[in-house]
């Protein structure tokens, strides 16, 4: 969720230290994964407030750098290079649209579609009602769809807009 790999490592380490310190207070009402993710999310929010960051990069969530992602796309079973290029462009457009979301909307999209959590797990991690989770996901998806419908300005010289 953060764009700094060193900070991400620190957050994970702090999460496990906090979990070890509060292990006796873990009541088992949620899964260990959900409990740890909640601790991590709280640590991340504190870090974000301290750093006064304004954006979260999806690139770090995937764990790959851009070159590795592009190589993976090029080595896939796509029948032609133009289709591969179109797919890479579409992926970047989606990532860009998600980066423009508010922190609340990015969080629910990340937890749902990257982490694969259920609405109930997301509600537990974010400590909010399931209705709020569903609403945030709904509006986030609407914002992403609206952003993807906008005409894209071509940045490469010599290309003409359609």
Buried (B, 14 or more C-beta within 10 A) or exposed (E): BBBBEEBBEBBBEBBEEBBEEEEEEEEEEBEEEBBBBBBBBBBBEEBBEEEEBEEBBBBBBEEEEEEEBBEEBEEEEBEEEEEBBEEBEEBEBBBBBBBEBEBBBBBBBBBBEEEEBEBEBBBBBBEBEEEBBBEBBEBBBEBBEEBEEEEEEEEEEEEEEE
